């Protein structure tokens, strides 16, 4: 019993430490400010061309996941100075753990993002730009897409088929029916070791061998 209690205490301590070191993640959703969105209209036409005739509406929004300890002012600046164009887009944000409110129109939610290990250059630029704006709390970022799909006969099987055939590239993306949890790129640890090579006096063969 003493050994079991010790193991349980150790596991509890590890979980508590993990929770203390885990940084909050905020989900930003950027959508067009107006009703007419060429990207969404094009996806709806493509879906119907693939045989999804029951679809009546398909909305595509941009997703950004930002990790870090950020103040309300930081979140406001990220939303309106970096992630969206206030003149043409609307931006909303919430903590990743918060549950999404169901769509009042009865639409189904689907989200897609890059698979772990796939390079996300936009996310890298978000991190760099946030530092330049003085928002030092941003540690990592990831990107994705959100789709609201409306129509008749939208069961899970139909949505999975729509995702695989049109909304997500299964080679580089994963998706979820509902909210998706992002995969952040792993930052390679920098080394402080400096290696010095003496090049003087080396012939061509020796230089090629380096």
C-alpha positions as CSV (number, residue, x, y, z in Angstrom):
1,X,0.0,0.0,0.0
2,X,2.9,2.4,0.8
3,X,4.4,1.8,-2.6
4,X,1.1,2.3,-4.3
5,X,0.5,5.6,-2.5
6,X,4.0,6.7,-3.5
7,X,3.3,6.0,-7.1
8,X,0.0,7.8,-7.0
9,X,1.7,10.8,-5.3
10,X,4.4,10.9,-8.0
11,X,1.9,10.8,-10.8
12,X,-0.1,13.5,-9.2
13,X,3.0,15.7,-8.9
14,X,3.9,15.1,-12.5
15,X,0.4,16.1,-13.7
16,X,0.4,19.2,-11.6
17,X,3.8,20.3,-12.9
18,X,2.7,19.6,-16.5
19,X,-0.4,21.8,-15.9
20,X,1.7,24.6,-14.5
21,X,4.1,24.6,-17.5
22,X,1.4,24.2,-20.2
23,X,0.7,27.6,-21.7
24,X,-2.8,28.7,-22.7
25,X,-3.9,28.5,-26.3
26,X,-6.3,31.0,-27.9
27,X,-8.3,30.2,-31.1
28,X,-8.8,33.1,-33.5
29,X,-11.5,32.8,-36.2
30,X,-11.3,35.3,-39.1
31,X,-14.2,35.6,-41.4
32,X,-15.3,38.0,-44.2
33,X,-17.2,41.1,-42.9
34,X,-19.7,40.9,-45.8
35,X,-22.0,38.2,-47.0
36,X,-20.4,37.7,-50.4
37,X,-17.2,35.6,-50.0
38,X,-15.7,34.3,-53.3
39,X,-13.7,31.5,-51.6
40,X,-16.8,30.1,-49.9
41,X,-18.9,30.4,-53.0
42,X,-16.2,28.6,-55.0
43,X,-16.1,25.7,-52.5
44,X,-19.8,25.4,-52.6
45,X,-19.8,25.2,-56.4
46,X,-17.0,22.6,-56.3
47,X,-18.9,20.5,-53.7
48,X,-22.0,20.4,-55.9
49,X,-19.9,19.5,-58.9
50,X,-18.6,16.5,-56.9
51,X,-22.1,15.3,-56.3
52,X,-23.0,16.9,-53.0
53,X,-26.2,18.3,-54.3
54,X,-27.9,18.7,-50.9
55,X,-25.5,21.4,-49.8
56,X,-27.2,24.8,-49.5
57,X,-24.4,26.8,-47.9
58,X,-20.7,26.4,-47.2
59,X,-18.7,29.0,-45.3
60,X,-14.9,29.0,-45.0
61,X,-13.1,30.9,-42.3
62,X,-9.4,31.2,-41.3
63,X,-8.2,29.7,-38.1
64,X,-5.2,30.7,-36.0
65,X,-4.0,29.1,-32.8
66,X,-1.7,31.1,-30.7
67,X,0.0,29.8,-27.6
68,X,1.3,32.0,-24.8
69,X,0.4,34.1,-21.8
70,X,-1.3,37.0,-23.4
71,X,-3.2,40.0,-21.9
72,X,-6.5,41.2,-23.2
73,X,-4.6,44.1,-24.9
74,X,-2.3,41.6,-26.5
75,X,-5.2,39.5,-27.9
76,X,-6.9,42.7,-29.3
77,X,-3.7,43.7,-31.0
78,X,-3.1,40.3,-32.5
79,X,-6.7,40.1,-33.8
80,X,-6.8,43.5,-35.4
81,X,-3.1,44.4,-36.2
82,X,-1.8,41.0,-37.3
83,X,-4.4,38.3,-38.0
84,X,-7.1,40.2,-39.8
85,X,-7.9,43.3,-41.9
86,X,-10.5,45.3,-39.9
87,X,-11.9,46.9,-43.0
88,X,-12.8,43.6,-44.7
89,X,-12.8,41.0,-42.0
90,X,-14.2,40.2,-38.6
91,X,-12.1,38.4,-36.0
92,X,-13.2,36.6,-32.9
93,X,-11.2,34.7,-30.3
94,X,-11.7,32.3,-27.4
95,X,-9.7,30.0,-25.2
96,X,-9.1,26.6,-26.8
97,X,-10.7,24.8,-23.9
98,X,-14.0,26.8,-24.3
99,X,-16.8,24.9,-26.0
100,X,-18.1,26.2,-29.3
101,X,-21.6,27.5,-29.3
102,X,-23.8,25.5,-31.8
103,X,-24.7,27.3,-35.0
104,X,-28.3,28.7,-34.8
105,X,-28.8,27.7,-38.4
106,X,-28.2,24.0,-37.8
107,X,-25.0,24.1,-39.8
108,X,-22.3,21.4,-39.2
109,X,-18.8,22.4,-38.1
110,X,-15.7,20.9,-39.7
111,X,-12.1,22.1,-39.1
112,X,-8.8,21.2,-40.8
113,X,-5.2,21.9,-40.1
114,X,-1.7,20.8,-41.1
115,X,-0.5,17.4,-39.8
116,X,2.4,17.3,-37.3
117,X,5.7,17.7,-39.0
118,X,4.4,19.6,-42.0
119,X,6.0,23.0,-42.3
120,X,3.7,25.9,-41.5
121,X,5.3,29.1,-42.9
122,X,2.4,31.3,-42.0
123,X,2.6,30.2,-38.3
124,X,6.3,31.0,-38.3
125,X,5.5,34.5,-39.7
126,X,2.9,35.1,-37.0
127,X,5.4,34.3,-34.3
128,X,8.0,36.6,-35.8
129,X,5.6,39.4,-36.5
130,X,4.2,39.2,-32.9
131,X,7.7,39.7,-31.5
132,X,8.3,42.7,-33.8
133,X,5.0,44.2,-32.5
134,X,6.2,43.8,-29.0
135,X,3.8,41.0,-28.1
136,X,6.5,38.9,-26.3
137,X,4.1,36.4,-24.8
138,X,3.5,34.5,-28.0
139,X,5.5,31.3,-27.9
140,X,4.0,29.3,-30.8
141,X,1.4,29.5,-33.5
142,X,-0.5,27.2,-35.9
143,X,-3.0,27.7,-38.7
144,X,-6.1,26.0,-40.0
145,X,-9.5,26.3,-41.7
146,X,-13.0,26.3,-40.4
147,X,-16.0,25.2,-42.4
148,X,-19.7,25.7,-41.6
149,X,-21.7,23.3,-43.9
150,X,-25.5,23.6,-44.3
151,X,-27.8,21.4,-46.3
152,X,-29.9,18.2,-46.3
153,X,-28.7,14.8,-45.4
154,X,-25.5,16.0,-43.7
155,X,-24.7,13.0,-41.6
156,X,-21.2,12.2,-40.3
157,X,-20.5,9.8,-43.3
158,X,-21.3,12.6,-45.8
159,X,-19.2,15.1,-43.9
160,X,-16.2,12.7,-43.8
161,X,-16.5,12.2,-47.5
162,X,-16.8,15.9,-48.2
163,X,-13.7,16.5,-46.1
164,X,-11.6,13.9,-47.8
165,X,-12.6,14.8,-51.3
166,X,-12.6,18.6,-51.1
167,X,-12.0,20.4,-47.8
168,X,-8.8,18.8,-46.5
169,X,-5.8,17.3,-48.2
170,X,-5.3,14.0,-46.4
171,X,-1.6,13.9,-47.3
172,X,-0.7,17.1,-45.3
173,X,-3.8,17.9,-43.3
174,X,-6.0,16.3,-40.7
175,X,-9.5,17.3,-39.9
176,X,-12.2,16.9,-37.3
177,X,-16.0,17.1,-37.2
178,X,-16.3,19.9,-34.7
179,X,-13.4,21.7,-33.0
180,X,-9.9,20.6,-33.9
181,X,-6.9,20.6,-31.5
182,X,-3.8,22.1,-33.3
183,X,-0.4,20.5,-33.8
184,X,2.3,23.1,-33.0
185,X,5.6,22.9,-34.8
186,X,8.4,21.7,-32.5
187,X,11.2,24.3,-32.2
188,X,14.6,22.8,-32.5
189,X,16.9,23.5,-29.6
190,X,19.7,25.9,-30.3
191,X,23.3,24.7,-29.5
192,X,25.9,27.0,-28.0
193,X,28.7,24.8,-29.2
194,X,31.0,26.5,-31.8
195,X,33.2,24.4,-34.0
196,X,36.3,26.0,-35.5
197,X,37.8,24.6,-38.8
198,X,41.3,25.5,-40.0
199,X,41.1,26.0,-43.8
200,X,44.5,27.4,-44.4
201,X,46.8,25.1,-46.4
202,X,44.1,22.6,-47.4
203,X,44.1,21.4,-51.0
204,X,41.0,20.9,-53.1
205,X,40.6,17.3,-52.0
206,X,40.8,18.1,-48.3
207,X,38.2,21.0,-48.7
208,X,35.8,18.6,-50.4
209,X,36.2,16.1,-47.6
210,X,35.0,18.6,-45.0
